[in-house]
Amino acid sequence: MDNVFFEGDVLWSQIDANQHMRHTAYADFAVQARLNMLEKLGLSLSTLLQAKIGPVLFKEELLYLREIGMNDNIKVTAVVTKFRPDASRWSIRHELFRRDGTKAAIVNVDGSWIDMDKRKLTTLPDEFRKLFLDAPRSHDCIEEIPEPK
């Protein structure tokens, strides 16, 4: 399995009343995989925070495929599925797999970057942009060219 950026066990605190993983835990695992991917690219959260830039989500979609239970070991992948050449906008797909290799869920997110001082959307500095553009991409990744204004 390629592009695994998180592996771990599901904890009791991540289980709901139906005895399977609660819905917010899926998003928690996806964001951890995403941050691990960024760190592996050289864009650690501390590096971004020093530049006063942070990732921000516009949309998060979760597709449940199979149950995940307590103590299941899961692996979470992350790949870029859509991006602008300036890396100002991006989409990432995460897939969560159970210990037996069964795909249990897909989390799709659309995001950008925020200037933490101005509280406005921003682009990455050129050296960060180059790092981000080295992120693993899906086989169906789309380079989105914005229409001129």
C-alpha positions as CSV (number, residue, x, y, z in Angstrom):
1,M,0.0,0.0,0.0
2,D,1.5,3.3,-1.1
3,N,1.3,6.8,0.4
4,V,0.5,5.6,4.0
5,F,1.0,8.6,6.2
6,F,-0.6,7.3,9.4
7,E,-1.0,3.9,11.0
8,G,-2.4,3.2,14.4
9,D,-5.0,1.5,16.6
10,V,-8.5,2.7,17.1
11,L,-9.0,3.7,20.8
12,W,-12.0,3.2,23.0
13,S,-12.5,7.0,23.1
14,Q,-13.0,6.9,19.3
15,I,-15.9,4.4,19.5
16,D,-19.6,5.4,19.4
17,A,-22.6,3.9,21.0
18,N,-23.0,1.4,18.1
19,Q,-19.5,0.0,18.8
20,H,-17.9,1.3,15.7
21,M,-15.6,4.3,15.1
22,R,-17.4,7.6,15.6
23,H,-17.7,9.9,12.6
24,T,-15.4,12.6,13.9
25,A,-12.6,10.1,14.4
26,Y,-12.4,9.5,10.6
27,A,-11.7,13.2,10.1
28,D,-9.2,13.2,12.9
29,F,-7.2,10.3,11.3
30,A,-7.4,12.0,7.9
31,V,-6.0,15.3,9.2
32,Q,-3.2,13.5,11.0
33,A,-2.3,11.7,7.8
34,R,-2.4,15.1,5.9
35,L,-0.2,16.8,8.5
36,N,2.3,13.8,8.4
37,M,2.4,14.1,4.6
38,L,3.1,17.8,4.8
39,E,5.9,17.2,7.3
40,K,7.4,14.5,5.1
41,L,7.5,17.1,2.3
42,G,9.3,19.6,4.5
43,L,6.2,21.6,5.4
44,S,5.9,20.8,9.1
45,L,3.2,22.7,11.1
46,S,5.9,24.5,13.0
47,T,7.5,25.6,9.7
48,L,4.2,26.9,8.4
49,L,3.4,28.6,11.7
50,Q,6.7,30.4,11.6
51,A,5.7,31.8,8.2
52,K,2.3,32.6,9.7
53,I,0.5,30.3,7.2
54,G,-1.9,27.5,7.9
55,P,-3.9,25.0,5.9
56,V,-7.7,25.7,5.8
57,L,-10.5,23.5,4.6
58,F,-13.5,24.6,2.5
59,K,-15.1,21.2,2.2
60,E,-14.8,17.7,3.8
61,E,-16.6,14.7,2.5
62,L,-16.7,11.3,4.2
63,L,-17.7,8.1,2.4
64,Y,-18.3,5.1,4.7
65,L,-17.6,1.8,3.1
66,R,-17.1,-0.7,6.0
67,E,-17.2,-0.6,9.8
68,I,-14.1,0.0,11.8
69,G,-14.1,-1.2,15.4
70,M,-12.2,-0.8,18.6
71,N,-8.6,-2.0,18.5
72,D,-8.7,-2.2,14.7
73,N,-5.3,-1.2,13.3
74,I,-5.8,1.2,10.5
75,K,-3.7,2.7,7.8
76,V,-4.5,6.1,6.2
77,T,-3.2,7.2,2.9
78,A,-3.1,10.8,1.4
79,V,-2.8,11.8,-2.2
80,V,-3.4,15.1,-4.0
81,T,-6.3,14.8,-6.4
82,K,-6.6,18.3,-7.7
83,F,-4.3,21.4,-7.4
84,R,-3.6,24.8,-8.9
85,P,-0.1,25.3,-10.3
86,D,0.5,28.0,-7.7
87,A,-0.6,25.5,-5.0
88,S,-3.2,28.1,-3.8
89,R,-6.0,25.5,-3.9
90,W,-5.8,21.8,-3.5
91,S,-7.9,18.6,-3.0
92,I,-6.7,15.6,-1.1
93,R,-8.1,12.1,-0.9
94,H,-7.5,9.9,2.2
95,E,-8.4,6.3,2.3
96,L,-8.7,4.4,5.6
97,F,-7.9,0.7,5.5
98,R,-8.5,-1.9,8.2
99,R,-5.8,-4.4,9.3
100,D,-7.0,-7.0,6.8
101,G,-6.6,-4.5,3.9
102,T,-10.3,-3.7,3.5
103,K,-10.9,-0.2,2.4
104,A,-13.3,1.2,5.1
105,A,-13.7,4.9,4.2
106,I,-12.7,7.7,1.9
107,V,-12.2,11.3,3.2
108,N,-12.0,14.0,0.5
109,V,-11.0,17.5,1.4
110,D,-10.7,20.8,-0.5
111,G,-8.5,23.4,0.9
112,S,-6.2,26.4,0.6
113,W,-3.8,28.4,2.8
114,I,-4.6,31.2,5.2
115,D,-2.4,34.1,6.3
116,M,-2.8,33.8,10.0
117,D,-2.1,37.6,10.7
118,K,-4.4,39.0,8.0
119,R,-7.0,36.2,8.3
120,K,-7.2,36.1,4.5
121,L,-6.4,33.4,2.0
122,T,-2.9,33.5,0.7
123,T,-0.5,31.6,-1.5
124,L,2.6,29.7,-0.3
125,P,6.0,31.3,-0.6
126,D,7.8,29.9,-3.7
127,E,10.1,27.6,-1.7
128,F,7.0,26.1,0.1
129,R,5.1,25.9,-3.1
130,K,7.8,23.8,-4.7
131,L,7.7,21.4,-1.7
132,F,4.0,21.1,-1.8
133,L,4.0,20.3,-5.5
134,D,6.1,17.2,-4.7
135,A,3.2,15.7,-2.7
136,P,2.0,12.2,-4.0
137,R,-0.7,12.5,-6.5
138,S,-3.6,10.2,-7.4
139,H,-3.6,8.5,-10.8
140,D,-6.5,10.7,-11.7
141,C,-5.0,14.0,-10.4
142,I,-6.2,17.2,-12.1
143,E,-4.1,20.3,-12.5
144,E,-6.7,23.1,-12.4
145,I,-5.9,26.2,-14.4
146,P,-8.0,29.1,-13.0
147,E,-9.9,31.1,-15.6
148,P,-8.6,34.7,-16.0
149,K,-10.5,37.4,-14.2
